[in-house]
């Protein structure tokens, strides 16, 4: 049944977007995680990547979550002399997580997720129409 | 005589296969809406030509020994898929436009409904001819 394949492809999209949401949640949760000691680096923002994969059983190009990469941009630096991890100038390095960017990313993931759900609904209704031929 | 030997039914069946195949391609496009360098694909519109109707059965590889794998892509080779020309390509090289794809999915679904209704009606016609109604 070909419609089941459509649903399986859409499900691969759902899985990938859910994985992306997990990475975004990790970033937001760690937005203020400083380094364990003054010399070490704080939390570095992670970016989820997608890649197309040919599924032999489905005979289709599904999507999977690729390697999770880190954002090489600069850390945020705050002047907090009283902080236990402050360097000799009183600066503390905070993660390079920008809440606005994460929110935008989250919206995009949500939108793609909904699109995949719509595909599943459409395929399901088409299967239903096929079964209704029997009922006539 | 099988019911699929009637030209009307075989045409409707081909059309339903086409919509199935298109749904698969569209769901592929939506699933890959955030993949780098992905080009969306769509099916070429279905044209009914007398010569193609006669050879509607898909070409499949023959299995000459029991240990052979059954060929899988029997259905997908029937219709031509082509890369769409999209005017909107994102910096990551992805050219999927979610709104366009959703409209196509809705259109595909509605057309499929029309075909299944026609199929039901045609079955009803035959039933009338037999005299069961």
Interface residues (C-beta under 8 A of the other chain):
Chain A: X2 X3 X5 X6 X7 X9 X10 X12 X13 X16 X17 X20 X49 X50 X51 X52 X56 X57 X59 X60 X61 X62 X63 X108 X111 X112 X115 X116 X118 X119 X122 X123 X125 X126 X129 X130 X132 X133 X136
Chain B: X16 X17 X19 X20 X21 X23 X24 X26 X27 X28 X30 X31 X32 X33 X34 X35 X36 X38 X72 X73 X75 X76 X98 X101 X102 X105 X106 X108 X109 X112 X113 X116 X119 X120 X123 X124
